[in-house]
Amino acid sequence: MTHAQSNVARSLREAPASEALRSAPSVATGPAELAEVLAGLDESPRRLPCKLLYDARGSELFERITELPEYYCTRVELGILREHAGEMARHIGARALLVELGSGSSRKTRLLLDQLPELQAYVPIDISRSALEASVRSLRRLYPGLDVRSLVADYTRSFKLPLPAELTQTASKLVWFFPGSTIGNFEPGAAVDFLARLRQLRPGPQQCLIGVDTPKDRAILEPAYDDAQGVTAAFNLNLLQVVNRRYGASFLGRGFRHRAVWRPEEGRVEMHLVSRYRQTVRVAHHTLQLEPDEIIVTEHCYKYEPEDFARLAGQAGFEVECVWLDAQRRFSVHLLQSA
Ligand SMILES: C[S@@+](CC[C@H](N)C(=O)[O-])C[C@H]1O[C@@H](n2cnc3c(N)ncnc32)[C@H](O)[C@@H]1O
């Protein structure tokens, strides 16, 4: 089905008027968020939450990362979606509610939307207000009949889907879309808890279409997170500016360098900020001393073989309905259904 045809089909239903983005209270920089930052900095090794990578500048830098020659993830996942979106849509069927977690630019989603003209509503959720605003603007332009109900929220905290009863009662099912291997940013146990929490958020049939990166050679993985142009380094270092701005911290960007390490025994890439020298940093009313070469871990990116991910999903009460991989098995997209 072409864009034009699907837009006609959608325009038969009424689109909501343009509106300010809904925002969950959890996105505020309140005491709970500061406590999370301080607790992470107290750990050994020190940690900062990866969700802080995504302010307006972080979201822009992430979009540049997706275009880098070293960062295969977006290109390969887009290729899988392009090739199989029709089949995915047939598994999803008519009148579904599509809820995307960490929707960013919603670029991948469009491949699905083109195949799902009878979608009940699309709910993009992201912590980055600027990314969500821009994507909702272009979705409204490209799909004028689509019911878009966006939500600025931190999905690691509790959130309520912005869906009125009349929509959920007539929907065939709820479909979570979670591309980008963002599930890999959770520790494996936390990923199980997160998927289980999604499943319990609403009764009734559910599916989850989720992108999962696979383990591969260090020579591919480390440059993917530490590119020659230094865009990923700028993305990682920007997190310190976010902490400075939101929590009254005194991190100096020039006091740190970016590093990416593949740990095959753990099945994850780690992103670090490495202290260049001994330094004292203030965060709110706390001070911390960093030694030369001491690291702050900013992101873990777990990679799973399809059968290992199927086991993880099973522990959360989902079973695999279908898995699509590219020919070189660089990336996988799983369609899960509630067991
Ligand atoms: C790796 S990017 C993936 C973006 C897009 N889904 C894709 O596949 O290209 C992660 C996205 O999740 C969002 N994000 C990260 N942590 C989040 C959180 N805790 N709650 C909501 N959104 C989050 C970021 O703003 C960003 O848009």
The ligand as an ORCA input file, in Angstrom:
! r2SCAN-3c Opt
* xyz 0 1
  C      19.361      4.151     21.125
  S      18.193      5.434     20.871
  C      17.060      4.616     19.757
  C      16.186      5.579     19.009
  C      15.247      4.909     17.992
  N      14.260      4.090     18.676
  C      16.019      4.047     17.033
  O      15.831      2.835     17.062
  O      16.804      4.608     16.253
  C      17.305      5.402     22.405
  C      16.059      6.277     22.436
  O      15.399      6.039     23.674
  C      15.191      7.253     24.377
  N      15.365      6.929     25.800
  C      16.498      6.536     26.418
  N      16.266      6.262     27.708
  C      14.930      6.486     27.907
  C      14.073      6.370     29.035
  N      14.541      5.975     30.224
  N      12.769      6.667     28.887
  C      12.276      7.070     27.675
  N      13.052      7.206     26.569
  C      14.350      6.895     26.679
  C      16.214      8.225     23.841
  O      15.823      9.569     23.966
  C      16.339      7.777     22.383
  O      15.381      8.403     21.561
*
